[in-house]
Amino acid sequence: MHNSQPWRWRIGPREIQLYADSQRHLAATDPDRRDLLLSCGAALHHLRVALAARGLSADIRRLPDPEDGTHLATVTVRPGGEPADLALFPAIAERRTDRRRMSRRPVPDEHLNALVERAAGNGATLVPVSRPAMRRQLLAAIVTAERLQREEAGYASELRMWTNRLPGGRDGVPAANVAAPPIGTLDPSPLRRFGRAGLAQAVQVAGHGRGDDAAELLVVTTAGDEIVDRLRAGEATSAVLLAATRIGLATTPLSQAMEIGSSRLQVQRDVLGSRSSPSSSSASAGRPLVRRRCPRHLAASSAPSSSGDRLRAAPGRHHTGP
């Protein structure tokens, strides 16, 4: 969420503790902490991948302390490493959130199937929203949520806070990573409006059909909607985003419809058919229209968050010891 990085790590000799950082909670945008937990789940998955690259496995206990709701996971590090996690490691340095228009070339079914398998391997279900009627319903829910959010007290100030960080900061969404709104599309754009844009929008070739791209809309769902379900949804979202990067797809997380209760219920009823809970954000995935990657907003460590910029262990937030 806005690359707010709402987590803290406590690193011991054999265990790593993951905590939610309530001071980085965007209360107006994310009133029920759904995005906060999603982001922490993505950070947890990135840790698994990074450990696998060092030949280590992660034994994860989620919500280990019933008395401390901010203590989200304890990771015991052991020799080993999952090959499925190891395969994703190169994508940590490669992945970006790409808010530009994507190509009109469709995403092959085998790519979608691979992403579905990644989500399933992380305790969630990935639903490609491919039918035109369902796409329209999902787009409508996202656009409605965006409108309702802009009427919420505090939403605009949070947006300004996280898109106007101090020079040299390692968090937030810089203008250089925000693309101008696409022109000539028939469907409404699901992209969040961040304001100042410093990234040129990709241009479609004239005379090749409508202005919309062929990006797939995807929704990560879980069987329940408890804290652990949201955490697992974040882990699955991270796995899907990294896997998409490895097969050459650009991705854009879209969380607006999950942040408004009425829009989330609309997605559950009209898009998912009430089969499961849309605990995670939706996302778009498609072939990149341009090869130049969005600039990386560098940070201290090497893992990007689900909102597109790097995870970090910032000074004062990375603890050692028991």
C-alpha positions as CSV (number, residue, x, y, z in Angstrom):
1,M,0.0,0.0,0.0
2,H,1.7,3.2,-1.3
3,N,5.0,1.4,-0.5
4,S,4.4,2.3,3.2
5,Q,6.4,-0.9,4.3
6,P,4.3,-1.5,7.5
7,W,6.4,-4.1,9.1
8,R,9.3,-4.6,11.5
9,W,11.8,-7.4,11.7
10,R,13.5,-8.7,14.9
11,I,16.4,-11.0,14.0
12,G,17.8,-13.5,16.4
13,P,20.5,-16.2,16.1
14,R,18.0,-18.8,14.8
15,E,14.7,-17.1,14.5
16,I,13.3,-14.0,12.6
17,Q,10.2,-12.3,14.0
18,L,7.8,-10.4,11.8
19,Y,5.7,-7.6,13.4
20,A,3.2,-5.2,12.0
21,D,4.2,-1.6,12.3
22,S,1.0,0.3,13.4
23,Q,2.7,3.7,12.9
24,R,2.8,3.0,9.2
25,H,-0.9,2.0,9.0
26,L,-2.9,4.1,6.5
27,A,-6.1,4.4,8.6
28,A,-8.2,6.3,6.1
29,T,-7.2,4.2,3.1
30,D,-7.1,0.9,4.9
31,P,-9.5,1.1,7.9
32,D,-9.6,-2.6,8.7
33,R,-5.8,-3.2,8.2
34,R,-6.4,-5.5,5.2
35,D,-3.6,-3.9,3.1
36,L,-1.3,-3.8,6.1
37,L,-1.6,-7.5,6.6
38,L,-1.3,-8.2,2.9
39,S,1.9,-6.2,2.7
40,C,3.3,-8.0,5.7
41,G,2.4,-11.4,4.1
42,A,4.2,-10.3,0.9
43,A,7.3,-9.4,3.0
44,L,7.1,-12.8,4.7
45,H,7.1,-14.6,1.3
46,H,10.0,-12.5,0.1
47,L,11.9,-13.6,3.2
48,R,11.2,-17.3,2.3
49,V,12.5,-16.7,-1.3
50,A,15.6,-14.9,-0.1
51,L,16.4,-17.7,2.4
52,A,15.9,-20.3,-0.3
53,A,18.6,-18.5,-2.4
54,R,21.0,-19.1,0.5
55,G,20.1,-22.7,0.8
56,L,17.9,-22.2,3.8
57,S,14.3,-23.1,4.5
58,A,11.7,-21.2,6.6
59,D,9.6,-23.0,9.2
60,I,6.8,-20.4,9.7
61,R,4.5,-20.1,12.7
62,R,1.9,-17.5,11.9
63,L,0.3,-15.5,14.8
64,P,2.5,-17.1,17.4
65,D,1.5,-14.9,20.3
66,P,-2.2,-14.6,21.1
67,E,-1.4,-11.7,23.5
68,D,0.3,-9.6,20.8
69,G,-1.8,-8.9,17.6
70,T,1.2,-7.2,16.0
71,H,3.3,-10.3,16.1
72,L,2.5,-11.9,12.8
73,A,5.0,-14.6,12.4
74,T,8.0,-16.4,13.8
75,V,10.4,-17.9,11.2
76,T,12.8,-20.6,12.3
77,V,15.7,-20.9,9.8
78,R,16.9,-24.4,8.9
79,P,19.1,-25.9,6.3
80,G,17.4,-26.7,3.0
81,G,15.4,-24.5,0.8
82,E,12.3,-25.0,-1.4
83,P,13.2,-25.3,-5.2
84,A,9.9,-23.5,-5.9
85,D,10.9,-20.5,-3.8
86,L,14.5,-20.5,-5.1
87,A,13.2,-20.2,-8.7
88,L,11.6,-16.9,-7.9
89,F,14.7,-15.2,-6.4
90,P,15.8,-13.4,-9.6
91,A,12.4,-11.7,-9.8
92,I,13.0,-9.9,-6.5
93,A,15.4,-7.5,-8.2
94,E,13.5,-7.4,-11.4
95,R,9.9,-6.8,-10.4
96,R,8.3,-3.4,-10.7
97,T,4.7,-2.2,-10.4
98,D,4.1,-0.9,-13.9
99,R,1.2,1.6,-14.1
100,R,1.5,2.1,-17.8
101,R,-0.8,0.7,-20.5
102,M,0.1,-2.9,-21.4
103,S,0.2,-4.7,-24.8
104,R,-2.9,-5.9,-26.7
105,R,-1.3,-9.3,-27.0
106,P,-3.2,-11.7,-24.8
107,V,-1.6,-13.5,-21.9
108,P,-1.2,-17.2,-22.9
109,D,-3.3,-19.7,-20.9
110,E,-0.2,-21.6,-19.8
111,H,1.0,-18.4,-18.1
112,L,-2.3,-18.0,-16.3
113,N,-2.2,-21.6,-15.2
114,A,1.3,-21.2,-13.8
115,L,0.1,-18.2,-11.7
116,V,-2.9,-20.1,-10.5
117,E,-0.6,-22.9,-9.3
118,R,1.7,-20.5,-7.5
119,A,-1.2,-19.1,-5.5
120,A,-2.5,-22.6,-4.7
121,G,1.0,-23.5,-3.4
122,N,0.7,-20.6,-0.9
123,G,-2.7,-21.3,0.5
124,A,-4.9,-19.2,-1.7
125,T,-6.8,-19.3,-4.9
126,L,-6.1,-17.1,-7.9
127,V,-9.2,-16.3,-10.0
128,P,-8.6,-14.9,-13.6
129,V,-11.5,-12.6,-14.4
130,S,-11.6,-13.2,-18.1
131,R,-15.2,-13.1,-19.1
132,P,-16.2,-9.7,-20.4
133,A,-19.3,-9.3,-18.1
134,M,-17.2,-10.2,-15.0
135,R,-14.4,-7.8,-16.0
136,R,-17.0,-5.0,-16.2
137,Q,-18.3,-5.9,-12.8
138,L,-14.7,-5.9,-11.3
139,L,-13.8,-2.6,-13.0
140,A,-17.0,-1.0,-11.8
141,A,-16.2,-2.1,-8.2
142,I,-12.7,-0.7,-8.4
143,V,-13.9,2.6,-9.9
144,T,-16.7,3.0,-7.4
145,A,-14.3,2.3,-4.5
146,E,-11.9,4.9,-5.8
147,R,-14.7,7.5,-5.9
148,L,-15.8,6.6,-2.3
149,Q,-12.3,6.8,-1.0
150,R,-11.8,10.3,-2.3
151,E,-14.8,11.3,-0.2
152,E,-13.2,9.8,3.0
153,A,-11.7,12.3,5.5
154,G,-8.0,11.8,5.6
155,Y,-7.6,9.8,2.3
156,A,-6.2,12.7,0.3
157,S,-3.7,13.7,3.0
158,E,-2.5,10.1,3.2
159,L,-2.1,10.0,-0.6
160,R,-0.1,13.3,-0.5
161,M,2.0,12.0,2.4
162,W,3.1,8.8,0.7
163,T,3.6,10.4,-2.8
164,N,5.7,13.4,-1.6
165,R,8.4,11.8,0.5
166,L,11.6,13.6,1.4
167,P,14.5,13.3,-1.1
168,G,16.5,10.2,-0.4
169,G,13.6,8.5,1.3
170,R,13.3,4.7,0.9
171,D,9.5,4.5,1.0
172,G,6.4,5.9,-0.7
173,V,5.6,6.2,-4.4
174,P,7.7,8.7,-6.2
175,A,6.3,10.7,-9.2
176,A,8.9,9.0,-11.4
177,N,7.0,5.7,-10.9
178,V,3.5,7.1,-11.7
179,A,2.3,7.1,-15.3
180,A,-0.1,9.6,-16.7
181,P,-3.7,8.3,-17.2
182,P,-4.1,6.3,-20.5
183,I,-6.0,8.1,-23.2
184,G,-8.5,6.5,-25.7
185,T,-9.6,3.6,-23.6
186,L,-13.2,2.4,-23.7
187,D,-13.3,0.8,-20.2
188,P,-12.6,2.9,-17.1
189,S,-9.1,2.7,-15.9
190,P,-8.7,0.7,-12.6
191,L,-5.5,2.5,-11.7
192,R,-5.4,4.6,-8.5
193,R,-5.0,8.3,-9.2
194,F,-1.8,9.4,-7.5
195,G,-1.7,12.9,-8.8
196,R,1.6,14.1,-10.1
197,A,3.0,11.8,-12.8
198,G,6.6,11.6,-13.9
199,L,6.4,8.5,-16.2
200,A,5.4,8.8,-19.8
201,Q,2.4,6.6,-20.8
202,A,3.1,3.9,-23.3
203,V,1.6,4.6,-26.7
204,Q,-0.4,2.0,-28.6
205,V,0.2,1.7,-32.4
206,A,-2.5,3.7,-34.3
207,G,-5.0,1.7,-36.3
208,H,-4.7,-1.5,-34.2
209,G,-8.0,-1.6,-32.4
210,R,-9.3,0.0,-29.3
211,G,-7.1,1.8,-26.8
212,D,-7.6,-0.7,-24.0
213,D,-4.8,-3.3,-23.5
214,A,-5.2,-7.1,-23.1
215,A,-4.1,-7.3,-19.5
216,E,-5.7,-10.0,-17.4
217,L,-7.6,-9.0,-14.2
218,L,-6.8,-11.4,-11.4
219,V,-8.2,-11.8,-7.8
220,V,-6.5,-13.7,-5.0
221,T,-9.1,-15.3,-2.7
222,T,-9.0,-17.3,0.5
223,A,-11.4,-19.6,2.2
224,G,-11.8,-17.3,5.2
225,D,-11.2,-13.6,6.1
226,E,-9.4,-13.8,9.4
227,I,-6.0,-12.3,10.1
228,V,-4.1,-15.4,9.1
229,D,-6.1,-15.6,5.8
230,R,-5.1,-12.1,4.9
231,L,-1.5,-12.8,5.8
232,R,-1.6,-15.9,3.5
233,A,-3.2,-13.8,0.8
234,G,-0.2,-11.5,0.9
235,E,2.1,-14.4,0.6
236,A,0.2,-15.8,-2.4
237,T,0.1,-12.3,-4.0
238,S,3.9,-12.1,-3.7
239,A,4.3,-15.5,-5.2
240,V,2.0,-14.6,-8.1
241,L,3.7,-11.2,-8.8
242,L,7.2,-12.7,-8.7
243,A,6.2,-15.7,-10.9
244,A,4.6,-13.2,-13.4
245,T,7.9,-11.3,-13.5
246,R,9.8,-14.5,-14.2
247,I,7.7,-15.3,-17.3
248,G,7.9,-11.8,-18.7
249,L,4.7,-10.2,-17.6
250,A,4.2,-6.7,-16.2
251,T,1.9,-6.4,-13.1
252,T,-0.1,-3.8,-11.3
253,P,-1.7,-4.5,-7.9
254,L,-5.2,-3.0,-7.6
255,S,-6.4,-2.8,-4.0
256,Q,-9.1,-0.1,-4.0
257,A,-12.1,-2.5,-4.2
258,M,-10.8,-4.5,-1.2
259,E,-10.5,-1.3,0.9
260,I,-14.2,-0.4,0.8
261,G,-16.6,-2.8,2.4
262,S,-19.4,-2.4,-0.1
263,S,-17.1,-2.8,-3.1
264,R,-15.5,-5.8,-1.6
265,L,-18.9,-7.4,-1.1
266,Q,-19.8,-6.5,-4.7
267,V,-16.7,-8.3,-5.9
268,Q,-17.6,-11.3,-3.8
269,R,-21.1,-11.4,-5.0
270,D,-20.9,-10.4,-8.7
271,V,-17.4,-11.5,-9.7
272,L,-16.6,-14.5,-7.4
273,G,-20.2,-15.7,-7.0
274,S,-19.7,-15.8,-3.2
275,R,-17.4,-18.8,-3.5
276,S,-14.7,-17.4,-1.3
277,S,-13.4,-14.2,0.3
278,P,-11.5,-11.7,-1.8
279,S,-9.0,-11.2,1.0
280,S,-6.3,-9.8,-1.2
281,S,-6.2,-7.0,-3.8
282,S,-7.0,-7.7,-7.4
283,A,-4.2,-7.1,-9.9
284,S,-3.7,-6.8,-13.6
285,A,-1.0,-8.8,-15.5
286,G,-0.1,-8.4,-19.1
287,R,2.6,-8.3,-21.6
288,P,4.6,-5.1,-21.3
289,L,4.1,-2.7,-24.2
290,V,7.5,-1.1,-23.7
291,R,10.7,-2.8,-22.6
292,R,12.0,0.1,-20.6
293,R,11.4,-0.8,-17.0
294,C,9.9,1.6,-14.5
295,P,12.7,3.2,-12.4
296,R,13.4,1.4,-9.1
297,H,12.9,3.4,-5.9
298,L,16.0,2.0,-4.2
299,A,16.0,0.9,-0.6
300,A,18.3,-0.9,1.8
301,S,17.5,-4.5,1.0
302,S,16.8,-6.5,-2.2
303,A,13.1,-7.4,-2.0
304,P,10.2,-5.5,-3.6
305,S,7.0,-5.2,-1.8
306,S,3.6,-6.0,-3.2
307,S,3.1,-2.4,-4.0
308,G,6.0,-2.3,-6.2
309,D,9.0,-0.9,-4.4
310,R,11.6,-2.6,-2.2
311,L,11.2,-4.1,1.2
312,R,13.7,-2.7,3.6
313,A,15.0,-3.0,7.1
314,A,15.2,0.7,7.8
315,P,17.3,2.2,10.6
316,G,15.5,1.9,13.9
317,R,13.1,-0.8,12.5
318,H,15.5,-3.7,12.1
319,H,16.3,-5.2,15.5
320,T,18.8,-7.9,16.5
321,G,18.7,-10.0,19.5
322,P,16.1,-12.2,21.1
